[in-house]
Every structure is written in C-alpha cells, then in structure tokens.
Amino acid sequence: MRLNSSQSFNFLPVPTDIHFGCGMLNTLPDRLKSLGGKRPFLVTDPGLRAAGMVERIETLLASAGLPLVVFDGVKPDSGSDLIMEAASRLRACDADAVVGIGGGSSLDTAKAVAAMGTNSGSILDYAGLHKIVNRPLPMVAIPTTAGTGSEVTLWSVFTDDGKKIKAAAGSVLLFPSVALCDPELTYELPAALTAATGMDALGHAVECFTNDACQAISAALALEAIGLIGRYLRTAVMNGRDRTARYAMMLASTMAGIAMNPTRLGLAHALAMPLGSWGFRVPHGAAIAITLPVVMAFNHLAQPERYVEVARALGEAVDQLPVREGAARSFAAVRRLSQDIGIPAGLREFGLREEHIDAITAEAIKSGNVAVNPRRASVEDLRRILQEAL
C-alpha cells in the first residue's frame, strides 16, 4: 500500500491470547487453568450438541478435573433475552469462566454472557461503545466457522428483542481472554455455510482495507486476508476436508478480525445490520456477500489505487491496466467468487422487496461504518445500492 506520511493513528492492542493450529481444542483445559478457571460455563448451540462437540468438551474437561455447566440454547442472531437467560444460569451455578464455541452468534453471546457475569442490569444497557464498566469473567473463544473473527474482536452483536433490530456492544473489555483457533473444527461445516462465512471474512478485509480509517498495520493484515480468501475459499467450499484451505480460511478470518478493530468497516456492514433485523433476518454472511460487490462498485473511484490492490490480491492481472480499469476488476472478481461458491444472486431470494428499502436505509445510515466509508454516502445512495442488490 502507499504510505500516508501525514497520517497519525492508534492501533488498538489485541489482549486476546491467540493459539492457532490443528488440534488446538485439546489445549482447552490448560488454557482454562491458566486463567484460574475451575467451574467453566459453556455457551454453544444445539447443532454442536447434536454433532457431539459438547460431549467431547465435557470429556476433555472432566479428565482435567474441570466440571462443566452447559448452555446450548444459542440461535442464529441470538437476542438480548437469550443472553440474559444464559447470564442468569451462569450466576446460579457460580461459574468463574466462560467458554464459547461455535459461529459468530455463539461467540458473541458468550462474550456478552461473560460481561453480564460481572456487570449489573441488562445487556441492552451496554449497547454502544465503551459502556461496560467491570471486567467480564475470563472467556475462551473457540470458532467453528471461518468468517466473523469474533474470537479477536471487541464487539458483541445481538438482536434487541424489544425493538427487533440488531444491536452491538463494543468495548476493549469484551475481547476474549483466549482464542483457540483450530481449523479442524471447520472440516464438517456445510458448503453453503462455508461460503457465506468466508464472504463475511472477505467483507471485513475489503471494507477495512479500503475505508478512510485504515492505516498501515490494519492494511497489511487485511490485504493478506484478501489474498488468502481469494486463493482458498473456493477449495474450502468444494472440498471441506482440504486441510490447507481450511487452515488458510481460519487464518484469514482471524487476521481480518484483528485488522478491523481500530478501523470499523463500510456500507456493506452498515446495511447488513438492518438486513438481519425485524422479520427479514437475512443471514449476515449472505447479506455481506450480495451487497459487497455493489458497494465496491459505488466506492472504487474514491480509492482507486486501493481497489487495484484488492484486485491484485484476488488474483487479477492488473499491472498493465489503467488505474480505473484495474480498480473495477476488484468488484468483478468478488462477483465471480460469489457465483462460483453458490451465493444467492440477490436479496429477493430472502424475501426482501422494494417496499422494505426505506426502513433498512433509515437504520443503516445511523451506523458508524458509514462515517469511515471511502465515499460519502446518503440515504439515497444506500437506496440505490439495495435496489441493485435485489
């Protein structure tokens, strides 16, 4: 990337102790003991219970003398009521550490539950940035998808069940204490979920790399993540047990998660929050995958050199092209990638219609991701983006 010598920036420290590699799940007892945890509380979803993962963890921890209490009620786009239900159970069993295993919903729920173990009131009281007062219980995050990067971010995203809209609590105190990133846990992930979560990771990397808040450290991480996803996502979708592809995708997801902490993202993520709200509940990864190339087309002339770098990282031959043409190759490459891995063609496939656009854009324009987008955007611009994404 081109350096901006007039830029001053702060790169948030990532206090999470990251352990990455195949078989890393087996170190969970040691990690809990290093945190002083003796009575862990597991937050996960029914699917992982059915797949035998909960039993595996129970056996692993029992052999180390660590009795486990399990909450396996997490749902996609889990809400504030469920978080408070889990927090009540956490307090009742006097747990001293939280383990979250699963996709983004499970990890975000576990982070919120750990926070409510030491903070009063409702999780909704902490929606926004830096409102959490007391340090949460120690928490170990174990991702089973390669997409959200929640294991290394300061955000917990959930549904406000009263308003039926997505909300987020952000705080440096919400970083997990430990992340166990084990690519083997993604081997059985269905192709469609591999595709959607992989595109979410790509959205994190692209929007981080191209937005106005990006600096050299985030840029290096994000650009490497883009390259890994461009090379390996197709293989991970088509052959889920390809060890190298699964390793690369989890690495890319984690790198993009670290990169975006100090930068925020852009319009695709601003739109994804309301698209996952109310009755729409468009899956987050699908919302990102469908809107990302449209947003990139809208943005690319505001940061053409950066979009050329995105295109190059995705394998496009751009060195002999004019800058504008090279920049346009970036969103063309993302569209081809989406098509190749079976992402739905448009938001209509999830029930979205023209009459829904005004409500979505009115909510999206409030997002902090709009402010850092490389091209200034109005409500009308967001309307046009959504219309094209239908």
Phi, psi and omega in degrees: 000159176277131181282143174251099187289350178266358183276132169249144182205163174240125176257114183300135174293147176255100185284354181292132176276105188266126175240118191236132173150160180296135182085005186295337179304327184294347179271003184305314179303317179296321181294317178297316180296325179294336178270358183082012182282128178239339182227076185285151180241118184265130176246122183203191184239164183299330180297318179288329173299311182296329181281357178090003183291321180297315179298321179298316181290320178302316179296317180300315183282326179298322180293341178258008179074030182242094179293140188244135169254133188246132167242111185242034183262010183294137178242162172304137181056046182307150187249178183297324180296317180295320177301315182290327175298314179295321180296323178296318177293322177302312182293322183296328182264003176057040178292151181240005177201155180240138171242125175247129177226133180143202177277197185300321181297317180293317182290318178295321177296315181297321178296318179293320179296318177300322179292320181285350173289343182231358181238147184272171175082210182250154175301332179295336177294343186250007175296136187119201186243130172060042178260345180289133187263307185263144180298129179296168171300152175304140186223135176250124180255129182233097182285141174245005171232160177247088185196301191284329185070013185300337180293347181227022181244164182266011185248145165236118181255135182207171178266131170283105187293336178287317183265348180063032177233159178289142176226168180211138170252131180233131180195145174297341177285347182273352175303132173303150177292319182223141171242124173255103185258100186245102183302336180298335181288350179260358186301324184264008180296129180301153184302316182297321179286324174301317181296310184294315181290326176296322178289330173298314178299319178297319177300318177302312185293314182294313183290327174295311186296328188260354185277170187288343181268356184293141176230180192298324183289310177299321182299317181297316179295313183295318183293321176296321178297318178301315180297318179297317181294317178300325182276329194240348184294318180302316180295318180300324179288316186280331182220085189297344181261012174288110188299316183294318181294317179295320177299313182297319182291320177293322177297316180298318180298315181294318179297317179295323177298317177295318184298322189276348182307311182272357188248338195062201192228247183192201190292327179299319179283331174298320180284329185295328181298304178291333176296334177267008184255181178049226181266358185288305179048046173295126179307137189303313182298320178294319178300317179294312184301320183283320183276336187303310181295330177291317177296318179298320178297321177295321188271337202298331180282348176281334178219059189299323181296322179291323178291331172298318178295323176298313180300316180298316180298330179275006174094010180280141177275096187243357189295332182260007183262152168302153186303315183296320180292320177297320179297321180294335178296337184296309183283335173295320179294321179293320178298317180296319179299314179301315180297317183297328184259008170085023175292136177307149187289330183201172183286343177300331181294346177253012176093003181286138180228167181306322184290349180270347192295320184299317180296321181292314182290327178297325177281319184296324184295343179281347187292142174295343177290338179292321184296330182262357178303141186292341175239132179301135185231138176255174175301321180295323175298317179296324178298316181295321178299315180293320178300319179290329182279352179295000000 
